[in-house]
Amino acid sequence: MEIILREDVTHLGKAGEVVTVKNGYARNYLIPRGFAYQATAGNKRRIEVERQRRDAQLATQRAEAAGLAERLASISLTFTVRTGEGDKLFGSVTASDIAEKLKEQGLAVDKRRIELEEPIKMVGIYKVPVRLEAGVAGEVRVWVVKE
């Protein structure tokens, strides 16, 4: 049976592609779960409209993410912390801490998007990457200074 995929399906194809699968797989799995349509002329038009809408939405997300990345590049966050011998911190600066400071400055960034490999445990200046929507990434400068 020929079907049109509505979403990317692993080992089958990408959204918008016309593929041939066994009848049972299409009727019992793909179509009821909304992963595919039958390949009719009307459905081909419908999937084309969905693709255009998805591409437009992706373009706006990328533009917003690029704007946010520019704003992040101009921001410096300063953490004043207590330190011990050798400028080691009592505790650490984590992605949660960075997300809270960004929220205070009016930028809502989820802590899971902050790509901090391990918590910051030393005094210094760090560039922390932030993964944004649609494959766009930004960087925030983080200053960790003694109290």
CORPEMO-V539078 format. One record per backbone hydrogen bond with DSSP energy under -0.5 kcal/mol. CO is the residue of the C=O (numbers start at 1). NH is the residue of the N-H. Records with the same first field share a line. If there is no record, write none. Layout:
CO=NH / NH
This chain:
1=21
2=39
3=5 / 19
4=37
5=16
9=12 / 13
13=9
14=17
17=5 / 19
19=3 / 21
22=26
23=27
24=28
25=29 / 30
26=31
29=33
30=35 / 36
31=34
35=6 / 7
37=4
38=40
40=44
41=45
42=46
43=47
44=48
45=49
46=50
47=51
48=52
49=53
50=54
51=55
52=56
53=57
54=58
55=59
56=60
57=61
58=62
59=63
60=64
61=65
62=66
63=67
64=68
65=69
66=70
67=71
68=72
69=73
70=74
72=75
75=141
77=143
78=80
79=81 / 145
81=147
82=90
84=87
85=88
87=123
88=84
89=91
92=94
93=120
94=98
95=99
96=100
97=101
98=102
99=103
100=104
101=105
102=107
103=106
106=108
107=109
110=113
111=114
113=115 / 131
114=116
115=117
120=93
121=89
124=144
126=128 / 142
127=129
128=140
129=115
130=132 / 138
132=135
133=136
136=132
138=130
140=128
141=77 / 143
142=126 / 144
143=79 / 145
144=124
145=81
